[in-house]
Amino acid sequence: MNLKSLNELELVAYTRKTVEKERRATSEVLRLLEEIEQRSIHLKRGYASLHAFAVGELRYSDAAAARRIHSMRLLKTLPIEEKASVEHKINQGEVHLSNLSTLQGFFVQERKSGRKSYSTQDKLKLLKEIESKSYREVQKRLAEISPEFGIPQEKERILTSDRSELKLVVDEKTLRKLKRLKELRSHVNPAMSYAELLDWMSDELLKRVDPLQKVRKPKKEGIGDQETSEAHASTPAPERLRARVRAIPNSIKRRAYLRAQGRCEYRDAHSAKVCGSTHLIQYDHVFPWSKGGEAVLDNIQLLCAQHNQRKSNRLTGSVLPRRQSSTVQPAIADF
């Protein structure tokens, strides 16, 4: 269509019609995302979260992905009739995605903080209140309900290729600790900024907890779990089965972690995409220990919590997520 050929009234009418189509498409996207999450398709495709899938596979921006996912998760908690009503209001422009997303964030924050867990009726009441309201009006109303919600959330914003702005709010106790650290480091840097302090703290802590940075002390020849594990690996299978131990030797953990560089090794069988997440990394027996799998290097992999849970659900036939068992071994061991 040649837009230049439209007069003013035709252009406005055509724009309005297109926006209506866009809103209907948005409602459909929310339903599709709900189905994808229900089937765990994002995990199967090699993404550690639905957000990562929306950004990597669907090419949404971080903010656009977050708005749609938060809105979808709010809608799926509603009864069928009420959910359909809200979807209709989205189509009509009476309820905006940004407000739905904000409301879901409010419910989650209130529940996690222990201040209040909102019932379905509570949610429907607030949904009614935000109809046709601006984003600023919704923020103001939620801050009236819970003043804590008005405290700015942590934000990260890229400024240049090697500089980012990080905004956060800390309590008085944490601030005193930071000031004390600046005092203790004043002999090195009398005018240390908080950015410099954060950089130094990060370096020091990573040396202690990051397996990729920790320096191993040399062991005396003939002593250590590496030799034990290697001897174990060469033991005939029948002998090993009689003395099987579920705990993964530190030497195996170390080598598995370095091989994967601390990243989830799940690979999608169709696209060959590797998850690569570094969040909540856990050790996993490729061939399950319960079925005879050994704690040897070739049978140990790193998985993020989501892909480890998906594997567990598939092995047990579970549909709904289960609580992690005490046998899960986070990949942060002191090795």
N, C-alpha and C positions, 0 to 999 in steps of 0.2 A: 504493500500500500504506500502510495506517495502522500506522506503527511502534509506536504506543502499544498496539496490540492484541497485540504479540508479547511472550511471556515472555522471561526472561533467556537461556535456552538457545537459543530461536528467534532472538533478536536477534543473538547471537554467531555462530550458524551462518549467518545471512543475511549478516552483515557479512563473514565469511570468504569466502563464495561471491562476493560482490561484489568483494572485493579480488583474488580469483583472476581474475575477468573483467578487472579493471583491468590486471593484470600481462600477461595475454594481449594486451590492446589495446596496451600499451606495446611489446611485441615487434613487433606489426604496424606500429606507428608507425615504428619503427626501419627496417623493410623499406621502408616508403613513402618515408621521407626518403632512403634510399639510392638508390631509383629516381628520385626528383626530382633529386637531385644528379647522377646518371649522365646524365640527359637535359638537364641545365642548365635545367630549367623555372623555377627561381628567378630566373635571369638574364633569361629571356624575359619573365617577369612584372614586370620592372623593379626587382629587388632585387640589390644588389651582392654579396651573400653568402647562403649558406644560412641563416646565423644571422639575418640581417635578415629573410629570408622567414619563418622560424619565429616571430619576434617580431611582425612586421607582418601577415602573412597568417593564421598559425595561432593568434596571440594567446597564445603562451607568454611567460612572463617570461624575462628574460635568462638567469637561472641554469637554469631548466628547459630552455630551448632548448639551452644549452651542454651540459648533461648528456646529452641525447638525441643531439645531433650527434656529440659525442666518443665516445659508446658505439657509435653506428652505424659510425663510421670505424674503430674497433677491430675490430668484428665483420667488416667487409668485407675485412679483411686475412687472415682465417682461412680455411683450407680448408672446403669445403662441409659435411662431416660434423661437424667441430669447431664450426663456426658454428652449426649446428642444435642441437648439444649445449648450447652456451652459451645459446641462445634458450630451450631447454627449462628450463634452470636458472633463467633469469629468470622464466619462468612459474611455477616452483615456489617462488620466493622464496629460492633458494639463492645467487643472485648478484644484487647490487643495482646499480641504475643509477648511483648516486653512486660506487660503487667501480670500475665499468667506466670511467666518465668520468675518474676520478682516475688509473687505470692508463694510459689513453690519453695523458693529459697528461704522465705520467711518461715514457712511451716517446718522445714528441715532444721533451720537454725534454732527455732524455739524448742523443738524436740530434743536435739542434741545437747542443748544447754540445760535441759531439765526444767525449763520454765513452764512449758505447757505442751501437751500432745493434743492436737486439734482433731476433733471427731469429724465425720463426714458432714454432719449438720453445721458445724462451725465453719467448715470450708465453704459450704454452699452459701452461708450467710455473707462471708467476706467476698465471695465471687459476685454476689449480687451487688455489694457495695461498690466494687471497682468498675462496674459497667459504665462505659462512656467517659471514664475519668482519664486524665492525663497521667503520664508516668510520674511526674512530680507530685501530683495529688495523691497517688497511691503510696508513694514513699512516705509522704507526710502522715497519712492515715495509719500506716503500719508502725511508724515511729511513735504515734500517740498510744497505740495499743501496747507496744513494748519498746520503751526508750532505748534498750540495749541494741535494738535493730538499727537505730539511727547512727551507731558508731560505724565509721567507714570501714569497709572490708579491705583486706590486703589486696594490693594491686601491683602489677608489674607492667611497665611500659618501656618499649625500646626507644631510646633517644638517638643513638648513633650505632654504627656497626659494632662498636665494642663498649658501649655504655647503655645501661638500662636504669630506669627509675623504679625503685622499690618502695612502696608506701605500706606502712603497717602501724598498728596501735599496740603499745605495750603497757602493762600495769606498772605501778610505782615500784614494786619489788624487782621486776626485771630491769627497770631503768637504773635502779641502785646498783645492781650487779654489773651492768654495762659500764657505769661510771667508775666502779671499783676496778674493773679490768683496765680501763684507760689510765687510772692512777698507777697501777702496777706496771704498765708498759711505758710510763712517761719517761723513763730513763733511756728508752730506745727512740721514742717519738714524743716529744713534749707536747706537740699540738695535734695529736692523733684524732682524726675524724672518725665518725661512726662507720663510714664506709671502709676506712683502713682497718678499724678494729674488727669488723665483720670478715674482712679478707684474711686477717691473721688468725682469727678464731676458726674459720673454715679450714685453713691449711693445717692447723694443729689437730683438729678433730678428725680430719680425713686421714691423717697419718696413723691415727689410732684405730679407726673403724673401717676404712675402705680397704678391702682385700687387695685391690689393684695397686695400692700405695704402701701397704705395710711391708716393712723390711724384715725378712726372716733372719734369725740368728743361726749361724752355722751349727749343725749338730755333729757330735763326734761320730766317727765312722762306726757303722754297725749298730747305732742307736737311733731310734725314731720309728714313727709309724709308717713311713714310706716303704721301708724294707719289709715290714710286717705285712703291709697290704699287698706288696708285690709277690711275696711268698704265698700269701693267701690266694692271689689270683692264679698262681701256677699250680695250686693244689687240685688234684683230680676232683671232679664234680661230686662223686659220692661222699668223699671226705668232707668237702665244704658244706654239704647239705646237713651233715650231722652237727656242725658247729656254726650254723648261720647266725649272724648278728645283724640286726636291722640298722644300727647306728652306722653312719657313713664315716670312715676314717678321715681325719683332718687332711691327710695328704691327698686323698681323692677329692675332697671338697675343694682344696686349693687348686688342684689341676683342672677340675671341671669349671671352676669360677674363672680362672685365667683363660681357658679355652673359649668360653662364651663371652669374655670381657664383661661379666656381670649382667648380661642381658638375657631375656627370655628367648629360648631356642625353639619355641613352637613354630612350625612351618606349615602353611596351608598347602595341602596336597595338590590343589588345582593351580593356584597362581604362583606357588613356591615363595610367597611372601613370608618373611620371618617377622615375628612379632617385634622383638628387639626392645621390649619395655624394660626399664630398670626399676620399676615400682613394685614393692612387695615381692621380691624375688625369693623363690624357694627351691630346695633340692628335690628331685623326683627320680624314682627308679623307672627307667624306660619300660622294662619288663617288670611288672609289679612285684614287690617283695613278697606279697601274700601268695603269689603264684610261683614262687621259687626264684625270683629275680635277685641277683647278687649286687652287693655294694662295691662294684668294681667300676673303673673309669668309663668303660664303654657302655655301661648300663646306668650311668648317672647323667642327668641333664638339668639345666636350670629352666624353670618355668615361673611366670608371674602368677600371682595368686588366682587370677581369673582363669587362666588356662589350666592350672593345676586342678582347680575346682571342676572345670568342665570335663577334664579327663576322669576325675573321680566319679562324677555324676554318670558318665557314659559307662564306666566299669561296673557301677552298682545299679544302673538302670534308673537313677533318680532323675526326676524332672525339675523339681524345685531345688534351689541352692541349699546346701547343707552347711552347718557350722563346721569350721575347720577342726579337725581332730588334733589331739595333743601330739600326734606323731609327725605333724608337718615340721620340716626343718628349714627355717628361714636362712637365706644365704648371707648371713652376717656373723657367721661363727668366728671365734677367735682362733684362727689358724695361722 
